[in-house]
Amino acid sequence: MIDAPAADAPAVVEIRRLWTAFPSSNGGGEQVVHRDLDLTIRRGEVLSLVGGSGTGKTVLLRQILGLEHPTRGEVTVLGQRPGQLGARDAAKVGMLFQHGALFSAFSVLENIALPLRELKLLPDALIRDAALVKLQLVGLDPAQAHKSPSALSGGMIKRVALARALIMDPPLLLLDEPTAGLDPESADGFCDLLRSLHRELGLTVVMVTHDLDTLFDLSTRIAVLADQHVIVSGLPREVIACEHPFIREYFLGGRGLRAMEALHDAPAPAAAAASER
Amino acid sequence: MPPSAPHTAPTPVAAAPSGVVSAPPRIVADGAGAVVAQGLWTVLAFSSRNDWNALAQGLRELPQKTELAWDLRPIEQLDHIGAQLLWNHWGGAWPQRLELDPSHKAVLEHVAKFTCRPPVEPRPTLADRFRSFAHNGPRGLAVARDFLQMIGQLVLDIGTLVRAPHRGPWRDLSGQLYQFGTTALPITALVGLLIGVVLAYLTSNQLRNYGAETFMVNILGLSLIRELGPVLAAVLVAGRSGSAITAQIGVMRVTEELDAMRVMGIPPGFRLVMPRVLALAVAMPLISMWTSMAALFGGMIAADLALDLSPAYFLQALPRAVPLSNLWLALGKSAVFGILIALVACYFGMKVKPNTESLGRGTTSSVVTSITVVILVDALFAVLFKGVGFR
């Protein structure tokens, strides 16, 4: 587990009174996904978004990225509204998509270097070296550089996608199911990698995950989405103590109990993150 | 370790509130022979063209001496790109005299540790080229074999359908008929009409020269019904439905839907290829007749306007000028075109590999190949039936 940052660290993402509604699939009316959702993510946090299927976790990530716009309310990322994304904005937010979203027409190295190349300013040698450094930073061998994404395994695709997300050293990293579809060993390796990158690069990480091991392994704070808003957010132990039926089912079912054994030998956190509600 | 610990964590780049203008990255040589780097050495700062050019200029103008002393302490922020820039400028070695902030050291150490010679991109050797050349010959045969296999499978599937018609994919068939046939009517009518008008106007000039205006009916009737209608309709359908079939089946292959069908015991040939082939075999003659009708209508209007041939005369002369066998020939060859377009499109769809590039290439090849095949087969029909339908 990673220690939580101080409670008064500057906010990286602020979500205020957010409403999201989609047109209902069975004819008229609309389906409200988020209702008056508030969430603040502070610098240095590793925040995990947890919730049942269809509670709008991925939608929330996409709204932070500016790929979707809330029906009402406000999302601020690093003091700005997301949505006017240009090539330079890749330096602010990095996103690891669930299936990697690598460009299949490009090699691994070209994929990683693409955001830098899009600036159309830096010399090729510098871009290539920087991409090679990031490639090794995520634990891949330079010999993989010229492979095409279709020749990579699932774990390697995630690593390359992470390297691409990190190429501009963004202060905010969003992860959508980072360990889904990985074997336990790769998932552990990926968690270790994320932990060391978080420490070394001073990242703020927002993560959507269903993998309880990853959840307890990495998060400094867990925010639980249910009933269309954040029902509780806080340290893992605070969240588990919550009496909401969803939380009892999610964490205190068989899988949850097994995963939580990891918590027992974790050191007590230095500073408590402020609970949202 | 808290992320704010000074000796490992560089402060995030853009976390500073926007609006605060920070110093651009600069290189300054002080009097004592030391080089001082200052400002924001981050990719965000480099992405301003003026700042980058000034910095690159500053680096170029430094004397080429290895014993330069570097002072990096005034740097406000250093990210991996900034560190890479310094490291590459140093030629991949630490300068002898270097003073820097501990938080920047970690970033530079990453870069120093991981910068390596780029791996050589494997280039095809002569042996590789020979092997791929030797592979290409048999590949043509493999295409022929796969295509033949597909036709054979189609025949077997039709046999299955005839033996047990109640188990046939009739809903698929009617859906495809609507999609390939009904929805193609407006565009084929428009194109046919315009071609008819253009053809009538062009020939009317020539015919007037010879005083042979009445032959307009023969020329339009024969060329449109026998040749242009079927070929035009086939080219349009190849572009419209052929590409759609390839993309549909190709995406199903990319998303493993085809494998899922096989696992459930649903043969893709029976459920995907056969309904499409049958639908186009039925729809294509109808569309071709529809296109010919639209073209004749356009030609009739144009003939009335340009040559004063009344529509009544046109309709009366048409059956005499064009024997009925031309219509049967056109319908027959349209059915063949439809079958070929569907088979080619399904073939390329099945051959798509699971990446976007292959999907695009497959769709293009499908359209180009089916149009080529249509025209080749049309030429074959012209040769084989050269004695049929003329008076």
Interface residues (C-beta under 8 A of the other chain):
Chain A: D3 P5 A6 A9 P10 V12 R43 G44 L78 G79 Q80 A87 R88 A91 K92 S104 A105 L109 L116 L119 L121 L122 A125 L126 R128 D129 A130 L132 V133 K134 Q136 L137 P142 A143 A145 H146 S148 P149 S150 M168 D169 P170 P171 L172 H198 R199 E200 L201 G202 L203 T204 A270
Chain B: M1 P2 P3 S4 T8 A9 P10 T11 P12 V13 A14 A15 P17 S18 G19 T42 V43 L44 F46 S47 R49 W52 D79 H80 I81 Q84 L85 W87 N88 A106 H110 V111 K113 F114 T115 C116 P118 P119 E121 P122 K353 P354 N355 T356 E357
